[in-house]
Amino acid sequence: MPERRDPPGAESAPDEHVEPAAIVAAPDPDAERLLARCARLQAQMLDFTGRLADMEQQVRSYEQQQFLALGDVVGECLRLRREYLDLKAERSGAAADREQARQAEADFDAYRRSTAHTPAPRPELDDDEQDELRRLYRAAAMRCHPDRAEEAERAEAHDVFLRVQAAYQARDLAGLRAITAELAGWARKRDDVSPVQGSAAPASSAVRRRVAELQTQVADLILAVQTLQLDPAYRRAAQVERWETHFAEARAGFEAECESLREQIAGLASRRS
C-alpha cells in the first residue's frame, strides 16, 4: 500500500481547538428608513406642540385683555343679577326662583374668587423679543421633550419640559434663556459619555413600535390644533385687530343689562314696601 504524503508545502497542524470567527450581525435593512421616519415624526410633533402652545397663548392673552376691559362691569352685572333674583325668589317663594337665586349667588362667589387670584399681567415683548421667545421655546422643547429622551432621563426631561412650557406661556424670556443654557449644559454632559462600542442597531420591531407611538401623538396634536381652530373663543382671540371692538360691544351689552336689572330691582323693592 503506497505511503500517504501531504501536498507540497503543507505542514501537519497541531491537534488544537480553533475558535470560530466572531459572528457579525447582518445590518437591519429597515432600521435606517425607520429611524428617518422617527426623526420626521418627532419634528412634526414638536412643530404641532409649538403651534398649539401659540394658539393657547393667544386665547390667554385675549382673556386677560378682556378681563382688564370688562372686569368691573361683569362684576357689577353678576352682583345685580344676584340681588334681583334674591328679591324675586323672596317674593314668589317658587322653587325654580330659589334655584336661580342660588345659582346667581354661586356665580358671583366664583367671580370674586377668580378676581382675588388674578395673575399679574405678563410682560410686553417687542417683535424681536417675541421672535426670540418662539425660537428659544422650539429649541428647548426639541432638546427636552420626554418623547425624545432616553428611558432613564424621561422623568427629568418631563420636569424640564413643563418648565419650558410655563416660561413660554408667561412670556418669561429671561427664564427661557436660563433653561436653554441649562439644557446646553445637559447636552454637553451627555456628549461626554462615550458611546458603547459595538452596540447593536435598534431592532426594526422596536423602531416600528416607536413610529406607531409617534404617529398617534402627531395625530392627537393635529386633532387638538384643528379642534381649537374651530373653538369660538380662539376665533375671537385670533382676530387681534377686532379685540377693541369686541370689548366695546360686550361692555355695551353688560351696561344695558345692568340698567335693566336696576329697574327691575327698584320695581320689586317698591312692591315689597
C-alpha positions as CSV (number, residue, x, y, z in Angstrom):
1,M,0.0,0.0,0.0
2,P,1.6,3.3,-1.0
3,E,2.5,5.7,1.7
4,R,0.3,8.8,2.0
5,R,2.1,12.0,1.6
6,D,0.9,15.6,2.3
7,P,0.8,18.0,-0.6
8,P,4.0,20.0,-1.1
9,G,4.3,22.9,1.3
10,A,1.7,21.5,3.7
11,E,2.6,21.0,7.4
12,S,0.9,18.9,9.9
13,A,-1.3,21.2,12.0
14,P,-1.3,20.6,15.7
15,D,-4.4,19.0,17.1
16,E,-5.9,22.0,18.9
17,H,-9.4,23.7,19.2
18,V,-9.8,26.7,16.9
19,E,-12.3,29.4,18.0
20,P,-14.8,30.1,15.3
21,A,-14.7,33.7,13.8
22,A,-16.9,36.2,15.6
23,I,-20.4,36.3,14.0
24,V,-21.3,39.8,12.8
25,A,-24.9,40.5,12.8
26,A,-26.3,41.5,9.4
27,P,-27.4,45.1,9.2
28,D,-31.1,45.6,9.5
29,P,-32.2,46.9,6.1
30,D,-35.3,48.7,7.6
31,A,-33.5,50.4,10.5
32,E,-32.2,53.4,8.6
33,R,-35.6,54.1,6.9
34,L,-37.5,53.7,10.2
35,L,-35.1,55.9,12.1
36,A,-35.5,58.6,9.5
37,R,-39.3,58.2,9.8
38,C,-38.9,58.6,13.6
39,A,-36.9,61.8,13.1
40,R,-39.6,63.3,10.8
41,L,-42.4,62.4,13.1
42,Q,-40.5,63.9,16.1
43,A,-40.0,67.1,14.1
44,Q,-43.8,67.2,13.3
45,M,-44.7,66.5,16.9
46,L,-42.5,69.5,18.1
47,D,-43.9,71.7,15.3
48,F,-47.5,71.0,16.3
49,T,-46.7,71.2,20.0
50,G,-45.3,74.7,19.4
51,R,-48.3,75.7,17.2
52,L,-50.8,74.5,19.8
53,A,-48.9,76.4,22.5
54,D,-49.0,79.6,20.4
55,M,-52.8,79.2,19.9
56,E,-53.4,78.6,23.6
57,Q,-51.3,81.6,24.5
58,Q,-53.3,83.7,22.1
59,V,-56.5,82.7,23.9
60,R,-55.0,83.5,27.3
61,S,-53.9,86.9,26.1
62,Y,-57.4,87.7,24.8
63,E,-58.9,86.6,28.1
64,Q,-56.5,88.7,30.1
65,Q,-57.2,91.8,28.0
66,Q,-60.9,91.0,28.2
67,F,-60.8,90.9,31.9
68,L,-58.9,94.2,32.1
69,A,-61.5,95.8,29.8
70,L,-64.7,94.3,31.3
71,G,-63.9,93.1,34.8
72,D,-65.7,95.9,36.6
73,V,-68.9,95.8,34.6
74,V,-69.0,92.0,34.7
75,G,-68.7,92.0,38.4
76,E,-71.5,94.7,38.8
77,C,-73.7,92.7,36.4
78,L,-73.3,89.5,38.4
79,R,-74.0,91.4,41.7
80,L,-77.2,92.9,40.3
81,R,-78.3,89.5,39.0
82,R,-77.9,88.0,42.4
83,E,-79.7,90.9,44.1
84,Y,-82.6,90.8,41.6
85,L,-83.0,87.0,41.8
86,D,-82.9,87.1,45.6
87,L,-85.7,89.6,45.6
88,K,-87.7,87.6,43.0
89,A,-87.3,84.3,45.0
90,E,-88.2,86.0,48.2
91,R,-91.4,87.5,46.7
92,S,-92.6,84.4,44.8
93,G,-91.3,81.6,47.0
94,A,-91.2,79.3,43.9
95,A,-88.6,76.5,43.9
96,A,-87.4,77.5,40.4
97,D,-86.8,81.1,41.5
98,R,-84.9,79.9,44.6
99,E,-82.7,77.7,42.5
100,Q,-82.0,80.6,40.1
101,A,-81.1,82.7,43.2
102,R,-78.7,80.1,44.5
103,Q,-77.0,79.8,41.1
104,A,-76.6,83.6,40.9
105,E,-75.0,83.6,44.3
106,A,-72.6,80.8,43.2
107,D,-71.7,82.7,40.0
108,F,-71.0,85.9,41.9
109,D,-68.8,84.0,44.5
110,A,-66.9,82.3,41.7
111,Y,-66.2,85.6,40.1
112,R,-65.0,87.1,43.3
113,R,-62.7,84.2,43.9
114,S,-61.3,84.4,40.4
115,T,-60.5,88.1,40.7
116,A,-58.9,87.6,44.1
117,H,-56.2,85.5,42.4
118,T,-55.8,87.3,39.1
119,P,-52.3,86.7,37.9
120,A,-50.0,89.7,37.2
121,P,-50.1,90.9,33.7
122,R,-47.5,89.2,31.5
123,P,-44.6,91.3,30.2
124,E,-45.0,93.0,26.9
125,L,-42.4,91.9,24.3
126,D,-41.4,93.7,21.1
127,D,-41.3,91.9,17.8
128,D,-37.6,90.8,18.2
129,E,-38.2,89.5,21.7
130,Q,-41.3,87.6,20.5
131,D,-39.3,86.0,17.8
132,E,-36.5,85.1,20.3
133,L,-39.1,83.7,22.7
134,R,-40.6,81.4,20.0
135,R,-37.1,80.4,18.8
136,L,-35.9,79.5,22.2
137,Y,-39.1,77.7,23.0
138,R,-38.9,75.4,20.0
139,A,-35.2,74.7,20.5
140,A,-35.7,74.0,24.2
141,A,-38.7,71.8,23.5
142,M,-36.8,69.8,21.0
143,R,-34.0,69.2,23.4
144,C,-36.1,68.2,26.4
145,H,-39.3,66.7,25.1
146,P,-39.9,63.5,27.0
147,D,-40.6,61.5,23.8
148,R,-37.1,62.3,22.6
149,A,-35.4,61.3,25.9
150,E,-33.8,58.0,26.9
151,E,-35.9,56.0,29.4
152,A,-33.6,56.8,32.3
153,E,-33.9,60.5,31.5
154,R,-37.6,60.7,30.7
155,A,-38.8,61.9,34.2
156,E,-36.2,64.7,34.3
157,A,-37.0,65.6,30.7
158,H,-40.7,65.8,31.6
159,D,-40.0,68.2,34.5
160,V,-37.8,70.5,32.3
161,F,-40.4,70.4,29.5
162,L,-43.1,71.6,32.0
163,R,-40.8,74.5,33.0
164,V,-40.2,75.4,29.3
165,Q,-44.0,75.4,28.7
166,A,-44.6,77.6,31.8
167,A,-41.9,80.1,30.8
168,Y,-43.2,80.3,27.3
169,Q,-46.8,80.8,28.4
170,A,-45.7,83.5,30.9
171,R,-43.6,85.3,28.2
172,D,-40.7,84.9,30.6
173,L,-37.9,85.5,28.1
174,A,-35.1,85.6,30.8
175,G,-36.4,82.4,32.3
176,L,-36.4,80.6,28.9
177,R,-32.9,81.8,28.2
178,A,-31.8,80.3,31.5
179,I,-33.5,77.0,30.8
180,T,-31.9,76.9,27.3
181,A,-28.5,77.4,28.9
182,E,-29.2,74.7,31.4
183,L,-30.2,72.3,28.5
184,A,-27.0,73.2,26.7
185,G,-25.0,72.0,29.7
186,W,-27.2,68.9,29.9
187,A,-26.3,68.1,26.3
188,R,-22.6,68.6,26.9
189,K,-22.7,66.2,29.8
190,R,-24.4,63.6,27.6
191,D,-21.8,64.1,24.9
192,D,-19.0,63.5,27.4
193,V,-20.3,59.9,28.0
194,S,-18.6,57.7,25.4
195,P,-20.9,55.5,23.4
196,V,-20.7,51.8,24.0
197,Q,-18.5,50.3,21.3
198,G,-20.1,47.6,19.1
199,S,-23.6,48.3,20.3
200,A,-26.2,46.9,18.0
201,A,-28.5,49.0,15.9
202,P,-32.1,49.2,17.2
203,A,-34.2,46.3,16.1
204,S,-36.8,47.1,13.4
205,S,-39.6,45.8,15.5
206,A,-38.8,48.3,18.4
207,V,-38.4,51.2,15.9
208,R,-41.7,50.2,14.3
209,R,-43.4,50.5,17.7
210,R,-41.8,53.9,18.2
211,V,-43.0,55.0,14.8
212,A,-46.6,53.9,15.7
213,E,-46.4,55.8,19.0
214,L,-45.2,59.0,17.3
215,Q,-47.9,58.7,14.6
216,T,-50.6,58.5,17.3
217,Q,-49.1,61.5,19.2
218,V,-48.9,63.6,16.0
219,A,-52.5,62.7,15.1
220,D,-53.6,63.7,18.5
221,L,-51.8,67.1,18.2
222,I,-53.3,67.7,14.8
223,L,-56.8,67.0,16.2
224,A,-56.1,69.3,19.2
225,V,-55.0,72.1,16.8
226,Q,-58.0,71.6,14.5
227,T,-60.4,71.5,17.4
228,L,-59.0,74.7,18.9
229,Q,-59.2,76.4,15.5
230,L,-62.9,75.8,15.5
231,D,-63.5,77.0,19.1
232,P,-65.3,80.3,19.1
233,A,-63.0,81.6,21.9
234,Y,-59.9,81.0,19.7
235,R,-61.7,82.5,16.6
236,R,-62.3,85.7,18.6
237,A,-58.7,85.7,20.1
238,A,-57.2,85.2,16.6
239,Q,-58.8,88.5,15.4
240,V,-56.5,90.8,17.3
241,E,-57.5,93.7,15.2
242,R,-61.1,93.3,16.4
243,W,-60.3,93.0,20.1
244,E,-61.3,96.5,21.0
245,T,-64.5,96.3,19.0
246,H,-65.4,93.0,20.8
247,F,-64.7,94.5,24.2
248,A,-66.7,97.7,23.4
249,E,-69.7,95.7,22.2
250,A,-69.6,93.4,25.2
251,R,-69.3,96.3,27.6
252,A,-72.4,98.0,26.0
253,G,-74.3,94.7,26.4
254,F,-73.4,94.4,30.1
255,E,-74.1,98.0,30.8
256,A,-77.6,97.6,29.2
257,E,-78.3,94.5,31.3
258,C,-77.1,96.4,34.5
259,E,-79.5,99.2,33.8
260,S,-82.4,96.8,33.2
261,L,-81.6,94.9,36.4
262,R,-81.6,98.1,38.4
263,E,-85.0,99.0,37.1
264,Q,-86.4,95.5,37.9
265,I,-84.8,95.6,41.4
266,A,-86.4,99.0,42.1
267,G,-89.7,97.7,40.9
268,L,-89.6,94.6,43.2
269,A,-88.4,96.7,46.1
270,S,-91.3,99.1,45.7
271,R,-93.8,96.3,45.7
272,R,-92.3,94.8,48.8
273,S,-92.6,98.1,50.7
